[in-house]
């Protein structure tokens, strides 16, 4: 259900949100047709295709109209499909897959399918011996089990005030009947407009999302989202107890747990390479029942 609020911005915002949802569903038909043309134009015997997205999208969840710049489940979970000669049809990866896995996967595919395997001057095959934070998804490659990962975003905003809607450090603008160039147009009376804000500079965050296979004790902190903002604001959601992320539990955590969570964030940002960053997979050392 889309968000319900009072005022003309909310009324037109809800309309914009619902019509935008319909237009996006319609646009998928064009995407399907275009993707089919691509498949028909390539040699599928030696072509690998990765189909994914950069983010999910909000359509009224958390009272937000049509946007994507939050660390919640609806925006961080995206589909990923891979098709190619090294990927058996119908198989799937059971663990956590991240967008940082795309680059090592592409390099691995190129290395395995290249005809010229003559080592270069540095001992690698065409310079493919590279270090990544992610890992190859090619079946048969060495893959580490992943339990935690870092989410980062830098909020955007204007350098100065532009009008009553577009303020400094905010990313806002007016929307009216011309917002969509092709029909069906935005169903708002001509001359009317509403202020739409999608971002701000203080919407900058670093998060740890932990999804452990060991979903046993609630005090194991095995399924959570922890985020920190430069303003000093923090969020913590125990997805065992709060799967829809409705109650920020940061203030309820013992000081020892909060201290360790902040340390994990610092390490997740500072670490380099798969081995170094895999330290986060060990989980929290402080247990809730030890601090009560």
KEKE-3310 file (N, C-alpha, C; in steps of 0.2 Angstrom, whole numbers, plus 5000, padded with zeros to 4 digits):
npx = (5004:5003:5010:5001:4996:4993:4989:4994:5005:5007:4995:4997:5009:5006:4998:5007:5016:5009:5005:5018:5022:5014:5018:5031:5030:5024:5035:5043:5039:5045:5058:5059:5057:5068:5079:5077:5080:5094:5099:5096:5105:5118:5132:5127:5135:5147:5146:5143:5130:5126:5113:5106:5103:5105:5099:5085:5068:5058:5041:5031:5034:5039:5033:5038:5040:5043:5058:5075:5086:5089:5094:5087:5078:5070:5076:5090:5090:5092:5088:5098:5104:5113:5119:5128:5141:5148:5140:5129:5112:5098:5104:5109:5115:5118:5122:5126:5126:5134:5136:5149:5154:5153:5163:5175:5169:5167:5180:5185:5178:5182:5195:5195:5189:5196:5206:5220:5231:5244:5256:5258:5270:5271:5267:5253:5238:5236:5235:5226:5227:5221:5216:5202:5188:5176:5171:5173:5159:5158:5154:5163:5174:5184:5175:5171:5161:5149:5144:5142:5141:5146:5137:5136:5133:5133:5125:5116:5115:5110:5121:5118:5103:5090:5076:5060:5058:5069:5082:5097:5109:5099:5091:5079:5065:5052:5038:5027:5013:5021:5031:5032:5037:5031:5015:5005:5002:5007:4994:4989:4982:4984:4996:4997:5008:5020:5032:5045:5056:5071:5083:5096:5111:5114:5110:5119:5127:5134:5133:5132:5126:5120:5118:5116:5119:5117:5104:5099:5099:5092:5100:5112:5114:5112:5105:5104:5103:5114:5117:5126:5127:5135:5130:5130:5119:5112:5106:5098:5092:5084:5081:5076:5066:5060:5056:5051:5058:5054:5056:5068:5081:5093:5095:5092:5102:5115:5130:5142:5139:5136:5148:5156:5149:5151:5165:5166:5160:5170:5180:5175:5175:5188:5195:5204:5202:5197:5201:5205:5193:5185:5184:5173:5164:5165:5156:5148:5157:5153:5140:5122:5117:5128:5129:5119)
npy = (4994:5011:5026:5036:5052:5069:5084:5093:5089:5076:5070:5072:5066:5052:5049:5050:5040:5028:5029:5029:5016:5008:5012:5008:4994:4992:4996:4985:4976:4981:4980:4966:4962:4969:4962:4949:4952:4954:4941:4934:4940:4936:4924:4912:4901:4905:4916:4925:4931:4943:4947:4959:4971:4988:4992:4990:4996:5008:5009:5017:5010:5012:5024:5031:5039:5032:5029:5024:5025:5020:5009:4997:4981:4980:4988:4984:4971:4962:4955:4942:4935:4923:4918:4907:4897:4892:4890:4879:4876:4880:4879:4886:4898:4895:4904:4920:4933:4946:4963:4966:4954:4953:4958:4949:4937:4940:4942:4929:4921:4926:4922:4908:4905:4910:4909:4910:4906:4910:4914:4931:4944:4945:4933:4931:4927:4937:4947:4944:4940:4946:4956:4955:4962:4954:4938:4925:4918:4907:4891:4878:4886:4892:4896:4906:4905:4916:4928:4941:4957:4974:4989:5003:5021:5037:5052:5063:5081:5098:5112:5124:5135:5134:5136:5137:5123:5116:5115:5119:5106:5097:5085:5089:5093:5101:5093:5091:5091:5088:5078:5066:5062:5054:5047:5036:5052:5061:5062:5075:5091:5104:5116:5114:5108:5098:5096:5086:5076:5066:5064:5068:5076:5072:5059:5049:5034:5020:5002:4986:4971:4957:4940:4925:4907:4900:4901:4902:4905:4919:4929:4927:4936:4934:4938:4953:4971:4984:5001:5016:5034:5049:5060:5055:5047:5031:5015:5000:4984:4969:4956:4944:4946:4958:4958:4967:4978:4989:4995:5004:4997:5001:5009:5001:4992:4984:4993:4987:4979:4988:4995:4985:4983:4995:4994:4984:4989:4999:4991:4984:4994:4998:4986:4977:4967:4949:4940:4947:4955:4945:4943:4948:4938:4930:4934:4942:4944:4947:4942:4944:4938:4938:4951:4955)
npz = (5000:4996:5003:5015:5018:5024:5014:4999:4993:4997:4992:4977:4976:4980:4969:4959:4962:4961:4947:4942:4945:4937:4925:4925:4925:4913:4905:4906:4896:4884:4888:4889:4875:4869:4876:4870:4857:4859:4863:4851:4843:4846:4848:4857:4861:4865:4873:4887:4898:4910:4920:4930:4943:4949:4961:4972:4973:4980:4983:4991:5002:5019:5019:5008:4992:4976:4975:4979:4988:5001:5015:5016:5016:5004:4995:4994:4990:4975:4959:4951:4936:4927:4911:4901:4893:4904:4914:4920:4915:4925:4937:4953:4965:4982:4992:4998:4986:4979:4971:4970:4965:4952:4944:4946:4942:4928:4924:4927:4918:4906:4907:4907:4895:4885:4870:4869:4880:4884:4896:4902:4905:4918:4923:4924:4915:4902:4911:4920:4933:4946:4961:4970:4980:4979:4973:4961:4952:4944:4942:4950:4954:4967:4981:4995:5010:5014:5026:5031:5024:5018:5016:5007:5005:4997:5001:4990:4985:4982:4979:4983:4987:4976:4973:4981:4983:4979:4989:4997:5000:4998:4987:4977:4967:4957:4952:4938:4926:4915:4918:4913:4897:4887:4883:4895:4902:4917:4928:4933:4937:4924:4927:4940:4953:4962:4976:4975:4984:4984:4990:5001:5007:5020:5020:5020:5022:5031:5031:5040:5034:5040:5037:5042:5040:5051:5059:5074:5089:5096:5102:5095:5086:5072:5061:5055:5052:5053:5053:5051:5051:5046:5054:5066:5069:5071:5066:5070:5066:5071:5061:5064:5074:5069:5054:5045:5047:5056:5069:5076:5084:5090:5101:5112:5113:5122:5128:5126:5115:5105:5104:5098:5086:5079:5078:5069:5057:5054:5051:5040:5030:5029:5026:5013:4999:4997:5007:5018:5021:5024:5038:5044:5043:5054:5064:5078:5093:5105:5115:5118:5129:5138:5142:5149)
capx = (5000:5007:5009:4995:4998:4989:4992:4993:5011:5005:4990:5000:5014:5003:4996:5014:5019:5005:5006:5025:5022:5011:5023:5037:5027:5023:5041:5046:5038:5050:5065:5059:5058:5075:5083:5076:5084:5101:5100:5096:5111:5125:5133:5127:5140:5153:5143:5140:5126:5124:5107:5105:5101:5109:5096:5078:5065:5053:5034:5027:5036:5041:5031:5043:5038:5047:5065:5079:5092:5089:5098:5082:5078:5067:5081:5096:5089:5090:5089:5104:5104:5119:5119:5134:5143:5151:5135:5124:5106:5094:5108:5108:5120:5114:5124:5125:5129:5135:5138:5156:5156:5152:5170:5179:5166:5168:5187:5186:5175:5187:5202:5193:5186:5201:5210:5227:5233:5251:5257:5261:5277:5270:5265:5246:5235:5233:5234:5219:5228:5219:5214:5195:5184:5171:5173:5170:5153:5158:5154:5169:5179:5185:5171:5171:5155:5149:5139:5141:5144:5145:5132:5138:5130:5134:5119:5117:5111:5112:5126:5114:5096:5088:5069:5057:5058:5076:5086:5104:5110:5094:5090:5072:5063:5045:5035:5020:5010:5026:5036:5033:5036:5026:5008:5000:5005:5005:4987:4989:4979:4989:4998:4998:5015:5022:5039:5047:5063:5073:5089:5100:5118:5115:5108:5125:5127:5138:5130:5133:5120:5123:5113:5120:5115:5115:5098:5097:5098:5091:5106:5118:5115:5114:5101:5103:5106:5116:5119:5128:5127:5140:5128:5130:5113:5113:5100:5099:5086:5085:5076:5072:5060:5057:5058:5049:5062:5049:5058:5075:5083:5100:5096:5091:5108:5120:5135:5147:5137:5136:5155:5158:5146:5155:5171:5165:5159:5176:5184:5172:5176:5195:5198:5205:5203:5192:5203:5205:5186:5181:5184:5166:5160:5165:5151:5149:5160:5149:5133:5118:5116:5133:5130:5113)
capy = (5000:5017:5030:5040:5058:5075:5089:5092:5085:5069:5068:5071:5061:5046:5048:5050:5034:5023:5029:5027:5009:5005:5014:5003:4987:4993:4996:4979:4973:4983:4977:4959:4962:4971:4957:4944:4953:4953:4934:4932:4943:4934:4917:4910:4896:4908:4923:4925:4937:4944:4951:4961:4978:4992:4993:4989:5002:5010:5012:5018:5007:5017:5031:5035:5038:5030:5030:5018:5027:5018:5003:4992:4975:4981:4992:4981:4965:4963:4948:4941:4929:4923:4913:4906:4890:4889:4890:4874:4878:4878:4879:4892:4899:4896:4909:4928:4935:4954:4966:4965:4947:4953:4959:4943:4932:4942:4940:4922:4918:4928:4918:4901:4904:4913:4904:4911:4905:4911:4919:4937:4945:4945:4927:4930:4926:4943:4952:4943:4939:4952:4955:4958:4961:4949:4931:4922:4914:4902:4884:4875:4891:4892:4901:4906:4906:4923:4929:4948:4962:4981:4993:5010:5026:5044:5056:5069:5087:5104:5116:5130:5135:5135:5138:5135:5116:5114:5118:5117:5100:5092:5084:5090:5097:5101:5089:5093:5086:5086:5074:5060:5065:5050:5045:5041:5058:5062:5064:5081:5097:5108:5121:5111:5104:5096:5096:5079:5075:5059:5062:5073:5074:5068:5052:5045:5029:5013:4997:4979:4967:4950:4935:4919:4901:4898:4905:4898:4909:4926:4933:4926:4942:4931:4941:4960:4977:4990:5007:5022:5040:5054:5064:5051:5043:5024:5011:4992:4980:4962:4954:4938:4949:4963:4957:4973:4984:4995:4998:5004:4994:5003:5012:4995:4987:4986:4997:4982:4977:4994:4996:4980:4984:5000:4992:4979:4994:5002:4986:4983:4999:4998:4980:4976:4960:4944:4937:4952:4957:4939:4943:4950:4932:4927:4935:4945:4940:4949:4939:4947:4935:4939:4958:4957)
capz = (5000:4996:5009:5016:5022:5022:5010:4992:4991:4998:4987:4971:4977:4980:4962:4955:4964:4958:4940:4940:4946:4931:4919:4925:4923:4905:4901:4906:4890:4880:4890:4887:4868:4868:4878:4866:4851:4860:4863:4844:4839:4849:4848:4864:4863:4868:4876:4894:4900:4917:4920:4936:4944:4954:4967:4972:4972:4985:4980:4996:5008:5024:5018:5003:4985:4971:4976:4980:4992:5008:5016:5019:5012:4998:4990:4993:4986:4968:4955:4946:4932:4923:4906:4897:4892:4910:4919:4918:4915:4930:4943:4957:4970:4988:4997:4997:4980:4979:4965:4969:4963:4945:4940:4946:4938:4921:4922:4927:4912:4900:4907:4905:4888:4880:4866:4870:4887:4885:4901:4901:4908:4926:4925:4923:4908:4899:4916:4924:4940:4949:4967:4971:4986:4978:4971:4955:4953:4940:4945:4951:4956:4974:4984:5002:5012:5016:5031:5032:5019:5019:5011:5007:5000:4998:4999:4986:4987:4979:4982:4985:4986:4969:4974:4987:4983:4978:4994:4998:5003:4997:4980:4976:4962:4956:4946:4935:4921:4910:4921:4908:4890:4883:4887:4898:4905:4924:4928:4937:4933:4921:4931:4947:4954:4969:4977:4976:4986:4983:4993:5004:5009:5026:5019:5019:5027:5030:5035:5039:5034:5042:5035:5044:5039:5058:5062:5080:5095:5095:5105:5091:5081:5065:5055:5057:5048:5057:5049:5054:5047:5048:5059:5073:5070:5070:5065:5071:5065:5071:5057:5067:5078:5065:5047:5040:5049:5058:5075:5077:5091:5092:5108:5116:5113:5127:5126:5123:5108:5100:5102:5093:5079:5076:5076:5063:5052:5053:5048:5033:5026:5029:5023:5006:4996:4999:5013:5023:5022:5026:5045:5046:5043:5060:5068:5084:5099:5111:5115:5122:5136:5142:5144:5153)
cpx = (5004:5005:5003:4997:4993:4993:4993:5000:5010:5000:4993:5005:5012:5001:5002:5017:5015:5005:5013:5026:5019:5015:5029:5035:5027:5030:5045:5045:5043:5057:5065:5060:5066:5080:5083:5080:5092:5103:5100:5102:5118:5125:5133:5132:5146:5152:5141:5136:5125:5118:5105:5103:5105:5106:5089:5075:5059:5046:5029:5029:5040:5039:5035:5040:5043:5054:5069:5085:5092:5092:5093:5081:5075:5071:5088:5096:5088:5091:5096:5104:5110:5118:5125:5136:5146:5146:5129:5117:5102:5098:5107:5114:5116:5116:5123:5129:5129:5137:5145:5159:5156:5159:5174:5176:5167:5175:5188:5183:5179:5193:5200:5192:5191:5205:5217:5228:5240:5252:5260:5267:5277:5267:5257:5244:5232:5231:5228:5221:5227:5216:5207:5192:5179:5175:5169:5164:5153:5159:5161:5175:5179:5180:5170:5163:5155:5143:5137:5144:5142:5141:5135:5134:5132:5128:5121:5113:5114:5117:5124:5107:5095:5081:5066:5057:5065:5081:5093:5105:5105:5094:5082:5071:5055:5043:5028:5018:5015:5031:5037:5032:5032:5020:5009:5004:5003:4999:4986:4986:4985:4990:4999:5005:5016:5029:5041:5055:5065:5079:5091:5107:5119:5112:5114:5126:5132:5135:5133:5127:5123:5117:5117:5116:5113:5110:5095:5095:5097:5097:5112:5119:5116:5110:5100:5105:5108:5119:5121:5129:5132:5137:5128:5124:5115:5106:5102:5092:5088:5079:5073:5066:5057:5059:5056:5053:5058:5052:5066:5077:5090:5100:5095:5097:5112:5126:5141:5146:5138:5143:5158:5155:5149:5161:5171:5164:5166:5180:5182:5174:5184:5198:5199:5206:5198:5194:5203:5198:5182:5181:5177:5162:5160:5160:5153:5152:5157:5142:5129:5117:5122:5134:5124:5115)
cpy = (5006:5021:5035:5046:5064:5080:5088:5088:5078:5066:5067:5066:5054:5044:5046:5043:5028:5023:5027:5019:5006:5006:5009:4996:4987:4992:4990:4975:4975:4980:4969:4958:4964:4965:4951:4945:4952:4946:4932:4934:4940:4927:4915:4904:4899:4915:4921:4932:4937:4949:4953:4968:4982:4992:4991:4996:5002:5012:5012:5015:5012:5024:5035:5033:5037:5032:5024:5019:5025:5011:4997:4987:4976:4984:4988:4974:4965:4956:4948:4935:4929:4917:4913:4899:4888:4888:4885:4877:4875:4877:4886:4892:4900:4901:4916:4930:4943:4956:4966:4958:4947:4953:4952:4938:4934:4940:4933:4919:4920:4923:4911:4900:4907:4908:4904:4911:4906:4916:4925:4938:4944:4938:4926:4929:4933:4948:4950:4941:4945:4951:4958:4957:4955:4943:4929:4918:4908:4895:4881:4879:4890:4898:4900:4907:4913:4924:4936:4952:4969:4984:5000:5015:5033:5048:5061:5075:5093:5108:5122:5130:5137:5138:5136:5127:5113:5117:5115:5110:5095:5091:5083:5094:5097:5096:5091:5089:5085:5081:5068:5063:5061:5048:5038:5046:5058:5065:5069:5087:5101:5114:5120:5108:5103:5095:5089:5079:5068:5058:5069:5071:5070:5061:5048:5040:5023:5008:4991:4975:4960:4945:4928:4913:4898:4902:4901:4902:4916:4931:4931:4932:4939:4934:4948:4965:4982:4995:5013:5028:5045:5059:5061:5047:5036:5020:5003:4989:4972:4959:4947:4941:4954:4963:4963:4979:4990:4998:4998:5002:4996:5005:5007:4991:4989:4989:4993:4980:4982:4996:4991:4981:4989:4998:4987:4984:4997:4997:4984:4988:4999:4992:4980:4969:4955:4941:4941:4954:4951:4939:4944:4943:4928:4928:4939:4941:4941:4946:4943:4945:4936:4947:4960:4956)
cpz = (5000:5002:5009:5020:5020:5018:5003:4989:4991:4993:4980:4971:4977:4972:4958:4956:4961:4950:4938:4941:4940:4925:4919:4923:4915:4902:4901:4899:4885:4882:4888:4879:4866:4870:4873:4859:4852:4860:4856:4840:4841:4848:4855:4866:4866:4871:4883:4896:4907:4917:4928:4937:4949:4961:4966:4972:4977:4981:4986:5003:5013:5022:5012:4996:4981:4972:4978:4985:4999:5009:5018:5014:5005:4993:4989:4990:4979:4964:4952:4943:4928:4918:4902:4897:4899:4915:4917:4919:4921:4937:4947:4963:4977:4993:4995:4991:4980:4972:4964:4966:4955:4941:4941:4942:4930:4919:4922:4920:4906:4900:4905:4898:4883:4877:4868:4877:4888:4891:4899:4905:4915:4928:4925:4916:4906:4905:4920:4931:4944:4956:4968:4978:4985:4976:4965:4957:4948:4943:4945:4953:4964:4977:4992:5004:5015:5020:5032:5026:5021:5014:5012:5002:5002:4996:4995:4987:4983:4983:4985:4984:4979:4969:4980:4988:4984:4983:4994:5002:5002:4989:4979:4970:4961:4951:4944:4930:4915:4912:4916:4901:4885:4887:4889:4902:4913:4925:4934:4934:4930:4926:4938:4947:4961:4970:4979:4978:4986:4987:4997:5006:5015:5026:5016:5024:5025:5034:5035:5039:5035:5041:5036:5042:5046:5062:5068:5085:5093:5097:5101:5086:5074:5059:5057:5051:5053:5052:5053:5049:5050:5054:5066:5074:5068:5070:5066:5070:5066:5067:5059:5070:5074:5058:5043:5042:5051:5065:5075:5084:5093:5099:5114:5117:5119:5124:5123:5116:5103:5099:5097:5086:5076:5074:5069:5057:5049:5049:5041:5028:5024:5025:5015:5004:5000:5006:5019:5025:5025:5034:5047:5046:5049:5065:5074:5090:5105:5110:5120:5129:5140:5144:5148:5160)
residu = (UNK:UNK:UNK:UNK:UNK:UNK:UNK:UNK:UNK:UNK:UNK:UNK:UNK:UNK:UNK:UNK:UNK:UNK:UNK:UNK:UNK:UNK:UNK:UNK:UNK:UNK:UNK:UNK:UNK:UNK:UNK:UNK:UNK:UNK:UNK:UNK:UNK:UNK:UNK:UNK:UNK:UNK:UNK:UNK:UNK:UNK:UNK:UNK:UNK:UNK:UNK:UNK:UNK:UNK:UNK:UNK:UNK:UNK:UNK:UNK:UNK:UNK:UNK:UNK:UNK:UNK:UNK:UNK:UNK:UNK:UNK:UNK:UNK:UNK:UNK:UNK:UNK:UNK:UNK:UNK:UNK:UNK:UNK:UNK:UNK:UNK:UNK:UNK:UNK:UNK:UNK:UNK:UNK:UNK:UNK:UNK:UNK:UNK:UNK:UNK:UNK:UNK:UNK:UNK:UNK:UNK:UNK:UNK:UNK:UNK:UNK:UNK:UNK:UNK:UNK:UNK:UNK:UNK:UNK:UNK:UNK:UNK:UNK:UNK:UNK:UNK:UNK:UNK:UNK:UNK:UNK:UNK:UNK:UNK:UNK:UNK:UNK:UNK:UNK:UNK:UNK:UNK:UNK:UNK:UNK:UNK:UNK:UNK:UNK:UNK:UNK:UNK:UNK:UNK:UNK:UNK:UNK:UNK:UNK:UNK:UNK:UNK:UNK:UNK:UNK:UNK:UNK:UNK:UNK:UNK:UNK:UNK:UNK:UNK:UNK:UNK:UNK:UNK:UNK:UNK:UNK:UNK:UNK:UNK:UNK:UNK:UNK:UNK:UNK:UNK:UNK:UNK:UNK:UNK:UNK:UNK:UNK:UNK:UNK:UNK:UNK:UNK:UNK:UNK:UNK:UNK:UNK:UNK:UNK:UNK:UNK:UNK:UNK:UNK:UNK:UNK:UNK:UNK:UNK:UNK:UNK:UNK:UNK:UNK:UNK:UNK:UNK:UNK:UNK:UNK:UNK:UNK:UNK:UNK:UNK:UNK:UNK:UNK:UNK:UNK:UNK:UNK:UNK:UNK:UNK:UNK:UNK:UNK:UNK:UNK:UNK:UNK:UNK:UNK:UNK:UNK:UNK:UNK:UNK:UNK:UNK:UNK:UNK:UNK:UNK:UNK:UNK:UNK:UNK:UNK:UNK:UNK:UNK:UNK:UNK:UNK:UNK:UNK:UNK:UNK:UNK:UNK:UNK:UNK:UNK:UNK:UNK:UNK:UNK:UNK:UNK:UNK)
# end
